[in-house]
């Protein structure tokens, strides 16, 4: 919440009452620190402003310190590697230019509309660098503003680019919150009354892009732990650094791995906001400490398995497990998918089995069922059954029974699953000790059937 105050020389208080204001606080702190501008943190001052909102920290500052000139200079520095004109100026520092450098400068000019307009009839030839340098310096503010506001991973990803550094807007400038005021908006308000629609927008929301994590990722994140300004700034700084140092993972997997290793700065329930370049809105999810602890327990477990389902979807086991962990969802459906993958052509059956067994153990621990001894018994029975079928010259029955059990489990037909397991027990002349627990409550103890089916695999005694 933004509040006008009369507090010594300061006139504005910004408190992180929701994630938008919290992100604006983080972005503003970076801006003030960059220029060495004086501001105060609410919880650090003994004498509070008269009209502050109790229960929230905040920052106290002078509104006059926020200027468009400084804002653009800050944006140029913060997102320097995306500032095409800076790349051009760096090349032009040379005294002599190769053909490759000349071509690169001209290609960089063509890559941005604002630069193409400024150098419409001029091409860099290696001898006219002074014209390029002077033109860029004379139009620097215009160049920065156009590159920043139109960058798909910069301002445009977070806000309506037409509203950059504007005030008194009728709707919020953020993506997903913004409404085209020239179009019909009566359906936004209560009982289709346009007057009943309320929205808030402040200039400080322009600092939200600086609060989100790594702009080189297609999906970026902001951690809204708004207990204090200190926790907000320090947590998001550490979070971004860890995301940067996590290699060879897609954005969601990076997030999961960073959360696994976040115990030094996240030790409580927390809200995380995400913004993908592929979506015109923000998403939010709530990470509960209980689930975060479960996620951290997965650290070190090998869950590497990726399979193409169709052109639009790749099944990523690690990602599926991590997301279910955070959302407090069990792994039943993932286990069934892995059991079905076993029958695919070119499937590495031993690898799939080991991952499936691990998923079953994780699933049982999440459920809190005290059946690990029975799980071990089910795995042992499956192995011994497979061995017996091979000895009986009936190895073709292994996959047949495995498929029947999996099909029954996929259909949630537990009576049918019981019948198949009993039939197999009679066929091999073996008693399955785990079966009595499964019989008592098949749905609750379905992991026993998962474990037994997973263990049905063509084996020899040396594979035990």
C-alpha positions in Angstrom: 0.0 0.0 0.0 1.2 3.5 -0.9 0.6 6.2 1.6 1.3 9.9 1.4 2.9 11.0 4.7 4.4 14.1 6.3 7.5 12.6 7.9 10.5 15.0 8.3 11.7 15.4 4.7 10.0 12.3 3.4 6.5 12.2 1.8 5.9 8.6 0.7 5.5 5.3 2.5 5.3 2.0 0.5 4.3 -1.1 2.5 4.3 -4.7 1.1 0.6 -5.4 1.7 0.3 -7.7 -1.3 2.8 -9.2 -3.7 2.7 -6.3 -6.1 3.6 -3.8 -3.5 6.2 -6.2 -2.1 7.9 -6.5 -5.5 7.8 -2.8 -6.0 9.5 -2.4 -2.6 12.3 -4.8 -3.7 12.8 -3.0 -7.1 12.8 0.4 -5.4 15.4 -0.6 -2.9 17.7 -1.7 -5.7 17.1 1.7 -7.4 17.8 3.7 -4.3 20.9 1.7 -3.5 22.2 2.1 -7.1 22.1 5.9 -6.9 22.9 6.1 -3.2 19.6 7.8 -2.5 18.6 8.1 1.1 15.5 6.1 2.3 14.4 4.6 5.5 13.0 1.2 6.5 9.9 1.5 8.6 10.9 -1.1 11.2 14.2 0.6 11.7 12.9 4.0 12.8 11.7 4.6 16.3 9.2 7.3 15.5 6.7 6.0 13.0 4.7 8.1 10.5 1.2 8.9 11.8 -0.8 7.0 9.2 1.2 3.8 8.6 -0.5 0.4 8.4 0.3 -1.7 11.5 1.6 -5.2 10.9 3.6 -4.4 7.8 7.2 -3.2 7.3 7.8 -0.7 4.5 10.2 1.9 3.0 10.0 5.7 3.5 11.3 7.9 0.8 10.9 11.2 -1.2 8.7 10.9 -4.3 10.9 13.5 -6.0 13.8 11.0 -6.0 12.0 8.9 -8.6 12.5 10.5 -12.0 12.3 9.1 -15.5 15.9 10.1 -16.3 17.2 8.1 -13.3 14.8 5.3 -14.0 16.1 4.8 -17.5 19.7 5.0 -16.4 19.0 2.3 -13.8 17.2 0.1 -16.3 20.2 0.5 -18.7 22.6 -0.6 -16.0 20.5 -3.4 -14.5 19.6 -5.0 -17.8 22.9 -4.0 -19.5 23.4 -7.2 -21.5 20.0 -6.7 -23.3 20.8 -3.0 -24.2 21.8 -3.3 -27.8 23.2 0.2 -28.0 25.7 -0.6 -25.2 26.9 -3.6 -27.2 27.4 -1.3 -30.2 29.3 1.2 -28.1 31.5 -1.5 -26.8 32.4 -2.6 -30.3 33.0 1.0 -31.4 35.7 1.4 -28.7 38.2 -0.2 -31.1 40.3 1.8 -33.4 40.2 -0.7 -36.3 37.3 -2.9 -37.3 37.2 -6.3 -39.0 34.6 -7.2 -41.6 32.9 -9.4 -38.9 32.7 -6.4 -36.5 31.3 -4.1 -39.2 28.6 -6.7 -40.0 27.8 -7.2 -36.4 27.2 -3.5 -35.8 24.9 -3.3 -38.8 23.0 -6.4 -37.7 22.6 -5.0 -34.1 21.2 -1.8 -35.6 18.7 -3.8 -37.7 17.6 -5.8 -34.6 15.9 -2.8 -32.9 13.2 -0.6 -34.4 14.4 2.5 -32.5 18.0 2.1 -33.9 16.8 1.4 -37.4 14.9 4.7 -37.3 17.9 6.6 -36.1 20.3 5.1 -38.6 17.8 4.7 -41.4 20.1 5.9 -44.2 23.5 5.3 -42.5 25.5 2.1 -42.5 28.5 1.5 -40.5 31.6 1.0 -42.7 34.4 1.2 -40.2 35.3 4.8 -40.7 32.1 6.6 -39.4 32.0 5.5 -35.8 31.9 9.1 -34.5 28.5 9.5 -36.2 27.2 6.3 -34.5 28.6 7.3 -31.1 27.2 10.8 -31.2 23.8 9.7 -32.5 23.4 7.1 -29.7 24.5 9.6 -27.0 22.1 12.3 -28.2 19.2 9.8 -28.2 20.2 7.6 -25.3 17.1 8.1 -23.2 14.8 7.3 -26.2 16.8 4.2 -27.1 16.8 2.9 -23.5 13.1 3.4 -23.1 12.2 1.7 -26.4 14.5 -1.3 -25.9 13.4 -1.7 -22.2 9.6 -1.3 -22.7 9.5 -3.5 -25.8 11.8 -6.3 -24.6 9.8 -9.6 -24.3 11.9 -10.5 -21.2 12.0 -7.0 -19.9 9.2 -4.5 -19.1 6.8 -5.8 -21.7 6.8 -9.2 -19.9 5.5 -7.7 -16.7 3.5 -4.5 -17.6 1.6 -2.9 -20.4 4.4 -1.2 -22.4 2.2 1.8 -23.3 1.9 2.7 -19.6 5.6 2.9 -18.7 6.3 5.8 -16.3 2.7 7.0 -16.4 0.5 8.0 -13.5 -3.3 8.2 -12.7 -4.1 5.1 -14.8 -7.7 3.8 -14.6 -6.5 0.2 -14.3 -3.3 -1.5 -13.1 -0.4 -1.5 -15.5 0.5 -5.1 -14.7 -0.1 -8.0 -17.2 -3.3 -9.8 -16.3 -4.4 -6.8 -14.2 -4.6 -4.3 -17.1 -7.8 -3.6 -19.0 -8.1 -1.7 -22.2 -10.0 1.4 -21.2 -11.2 2.1 -24.7 -13.1 -1.2 -24.8 -16.3 -2.2 -23.1 -15.6 -2.7 -19.4 -19.1 -2.9 -17.8 -18.7 -6.7 -17.3 -15.8 -6.0 -14.9 -17.9 -4.5 -12.1 -20.5 -5.9 -9.8 -23.9 -6.3 -11.5 -22.2 -5.1 -14.7 -21.8 -1.7 -13.2 -18.6 -0.1 -14.5 -18.6 2.3 -11.5 -18.4 -0.6 -9.0 -15.1 -1.8 -10.5 -12.1 -0.8 -8.4 -8.5 -1.0 -9.5 -5.3 0.6 -8.2 -2.1 1.5 -10.0 1.0 3.4 -8.9 4.1 4.6 -10.6 6.2 2.4 -8.3 4.8 -0.8 -10.1 7.3 0.1 -12.8 10.0 -1.2 -10.5 8.4 -4.7 -10.4 10.5 -6.1 -13.3 13.7 -5.5 -11.2 12.3 -7.6 -8.4 11.8 -10.8 -10.3 14.6 -13.4 -10.8 16.9 -14.0 -13.7 15.6 -12.3 -16.9 17.5 -14.8 -19.1 14.9 -17.5 -18.0 11.6 -17.7 -19.9 9.8 -18.0 -16.5 10.9 -15.8 -13.7 10.0 -15.8 -10.0 9.5 -13.5 -7.0 9.4 -14.8 -3.4 6.8 -12.8 -1.4 8.0 -13.4 2.2 6.9 -9.9 3.3 7.7 -10.3 7.0 10.1 -7.4 6.6 11.9 -5.4 3.9 15.2 -7.1 4.9 13.8 -10.6 4.4 12.2 -9.6 1.1 15.4 -8.2 -0.4 17.8 -10.8 1.0 15.6 -13.8 0.1 15.1 -12.7 -3.5 18.8 -11.9 -3.9 19.8 -15.4 -2.6 17.0 -17.0 -4.7 18.1 -15.3 -7.9 21.8 -16.2 -7.3 20.9 -19.9 -6.8 18.8 -19.9 -9.9 21.8 -18.5 -11.9 24.1 -21.1 -10.6 21.8 -24.0 -11.4 22.7 -25.4 -14.8 21.2 -27.6 -17.5 17.6 -27.6 -16.1 14.4 -26.1 -17.5 12.9 -23.2 -15.5 10.5 -25.3 -13.4 13.2 -27.8 -12.5 15.6 -25.0 -11.6 12.9 -23.7 -9.2 12.4 -27.1 -7.6 16.2 -27.6 -7.1 16.6 -24.1 -5.6 13.7 -24.7 -3.2 15.4 -27.9 -2.1 18.5 -25.9 -1.1 16.7 -22.9 0.3 16.8 -23.8 4.0 19.2 -20.9 4.8 16.7 -18.3 3.8 13.2 -20.0 3.5 12.2 -21.6 6.8 8.4 -20.9 6.8 5.4 -21.0 4.5 5.9 -18.6 1.6 4.2 -17.3 -1.5 6.0 -17.5 -4.9 4.9 -15.5 -7.9 5.9 -16.6 -11.4 5.7 -14.8 -14.7 6.3 -16.7 -18.0 6.9 -15.0 -21.3 4.4 -17.5 -22.8 1.5 -16.2 -20.6 -0.2 -12.8 -20.4 -0.7 -13.1 -16.6 1.0 -13.9 -13.4 0.7 -17.2 -11.5 1.1 -17.8 -7.8 1.6 -20.9 -5.7 1.9 -21.3 -1.9 4.9 -23.3 -0.7 4.2 -24.8 2.8 7.1 -25.6 5.0 5.8 -29.1 5.6 6.0 -29.8 1.8 9.3 -28.0 1.5 10.8 -30.4 4.0 9.5 -33.3 2.0 11.0 -31.7 -1.1 14.3 -31.4 0.6 14.2 -35.1 1.6 14.2 -35.9 -2.2 17.6 -34.3 -2.6 20.1 -36.9 -3.7 17.4 -39.3 -5.1 17.9 -40.1 -8.7 14.7 -39.2 -10.5 16.2 -38.7 -14.0 13.7 -39.9 -16.6 12.4 -38.1 -19.6 10.1 -39.5 -22.3 8.4 -37.9 -25.3 4.6 -38.4 -25.1 3.7 -36.3 -28.1 5.0 -33.2 -29.9 3.6 -30.9 -27.3 4.4 -32.8 -24.1 7.5 -34.5 -22.6 7.1 -36.5 -19.4 9.8 -35.4 -17.0 9.8 -37.6 -13.9 11.8 -35.3 -11.7 9.5 -32.3 -12.5 6.3 -34.4 -12.0 7.5 -35.6 -8.5 8.7 -32.2 -7.4 5.4 -30.4 -8.4 3.3 -33.1 -6.7 5.4 -32.8 -3.6 4.9 -29.1 -3.3 1.1 -29.4 -4.1 0.6 -32.2 -1.6 -0.5 -34.7 -4.4 0.4 -38.4 -4.2 2.3 -40.2 -6.8 -0.2 -42.9 -7.7 -0.8 -41.7 -11.3 3.0 -41.2 -11.9 3.7 -44.8 -10.7 1.1 -46.2 -13.0 2.6 -44.2 -15.9 6.0 -45.6 -15.2 4.6 -49.2 -15.0 3.0 -48.7 -18.4 6.2 -47.3 -19.9 7.8 -50.6 -19.0 6.1 -52.2 -22.0 7.1 -49.5 -24.6 9.4 -50.5 -27.4 13.0 -49.8 -26.7 12.2 -49.3 -23.0 15.2 -49.8 -20.7 13.3 -52.0 -18.4 15.8 -52.3 -15.5 16.1 -48.5 -15.4 12.4 -48.0 -15.4 11.9 -50.6 -12.7 14.5 -48.9 -10.4 12.8 -45.5 -10.8 9.4 -47.1 -10.2 10.5 -48.8 -7.0 11.9 -45.5 -5.7 8.6 -43.8 -6.5 6.7 -46.5 -4.5 8.9 -46.0 -1.5 8.4 -42.2 -1.7 4.7 -42.6 -2.1 4.4 -44.8 1.0 6.4 -42.4 3.1 4.2 -39.5 2.0 1.0 -41.4 2.9 2.4 -42.2 6.3 1.4 -45.9 5.9 3.4 -48.3 8.1 3.6 -51.0 5.4 7.3 -50.8 4.4 7.8 -54.4 5.6 4.9 -55.5 3.4 6.3 -53.5 0.5 9.6 -55.4 0.8 7.6 -58.6 0.9 5.7 -57.7 -2.2 8.9 -56.9 -4.1 10.4 -60.2 -2.9 7.3 -62.2 -3.9 7.3 -60.6 -7.4 10.9 -61.5 -7.9 10.5 -65.1 -6.7 7.3 -65.5 -8.8 9.2 -64.3 -11.9 12.0 -66.8 -11.1 9.5 -69.6 -10.6 7.7 -68.9 -13.9 11.1 -69.0 -15.7 11.8 -72.4 -14.0 8.4 -73.6 -15.2 9.2 -72.6 -18.8 6.3 -70.1 -18.5 8.3 -66.9 -18.8 5.7 -65.5 -21.2 3.3 -65.4 -18.3 5.4 -62.8 -16.5 4.5 -59.8 -18.8 0.9 -61.2 -19.2 0.2 -61.1 -15.5 2.0 -57.8 -15.1 -0.1 -56.2 -17.8 -3.3 -57.6 -16.3 -2.5 -56.2 -12.8 -1.5 -52.8 -14.2 -4.7 -52.6 -16.3 -6.9 -53.4 -13.3 -5.0 -50.8 -11.1 -5.4 -48.1 -13.9 -9.1 -48.9 -13.9 -9.2 -48.7 -10.1 -10.8 -52.2 -10.3 -9.2 -53.6 -7.1 -11.4 -56.6 -7.0 -10.1 -57.6 -10.4 -6.5 -56.9 -9.2 -7.1 -59.3 -6.2 -8.4 -62.0 -8.5 -5.4 -61.8 -10.8 -2.9 -61.9 -7.9 -4.8 -64.9 -6.4 -4.8 -66.7 -9.7 -1.0 -66.1 -10.1 -0.4 -67.4 -6.5 -2.3 -70.6 -7.4 -0.5 -71.0 -10.7 3.0 -70.9 -9.2 1.9 -72.6 -6.0 3.2 -69.8 -3.7 1.7 -67.9 -0.8 2.0 -64.1 -1.0 2.3 -62.9 2.6 1.7 -59.2 1.6 -1.7 -60.1 0.0 -3.5 -60.2 3.3 -2.8 -56.5 4.0 -3.8 -55.7 0.4 -7.0 -57.7 0.9 -8.0 -55.7 4.0 -8.0 -52.3 2.2 -6.9 -52.5 -1.4 -7.3 -48.9 -2.3 -5.4 -47.6 0.8 -2.7 -50.2 0.3 -2.5 -50.1 -3.5 1.3 -49.5 -3.3 1.6 -53.2 -2.4 0.2 -54.1 -5.8 2.4 -51.5 -7.4 5.5 -53.0 -5.8 4.5 -56.6 -6.8 3.7 -55.7 -10.4 7.0 -53.7 -10.6 8.9 -56.8 -9.4 7.4 -59.0 -12.1 10.3 -58.9 -14.5 12.2 -61.5 -16.5 15.2 -62.3 -14.2 17.8 -64.9 -13.5 19.2 -65.8 -10.1 22.2 -63.6 -10.6 20.0 -60.5 -10.9 18.6 -60.8 -7.4 
